[in-house]
Amino acid sequence: MTPMQAPTRAVLHNRDLLQLLADYDSLLRRANADRAAVQQLFRQPGSAGEE
């Protein structure tokens, strides 16, 4: 897994910084939702993670 590149958006105003933070928060929420979905899939009977 390679790290993501730094954002190319220039932060010139507070509005730009707020948008950058909103974008980051959106990506973080998406990653958490994806992680939860994968965990749920592995808990299902017949999955690779079946206990």
LINKAVEN-V720887 format. One record per residue. NEAR is the number of other ideal C-beta (glycine too) atoms within 12 Angstrom. D_LAST is the distance of its C-alpha to the last C-alpha in whole Angstrom. Layout:
BEGIN
NEAR | D_LAST
NEAR | D_LAST
END
This chain:
BEGIN
3 | 27
4 | 31
5 | 32
11 | 34
7 | 38
10 | 40
15 | 41
10 | 44
18 | 46
12 | 49
16 | 49
10 | 52
11 | 52
10 | 50
13 | 49
16 | 47
16 | 45
14 | 44
18 | 43
21 | 41
17 | 39
15 | 39
19 | 37
18 | 35
14 | 34
14 | 33
16 | 31
14 | 29
14 | 28
14 | 27
15 | 25
14 | 23
14 | 23
14 | 21
14 | 19
14 | 18
14 | 18
16 | 15
14 | 13
13 | 13
16 | 13
16 | 9
15 | 8
14 | 10
10 | 8
10 | 9
13 | 9
11 | 9
13 | 6
10 | 4
9 | 0
END
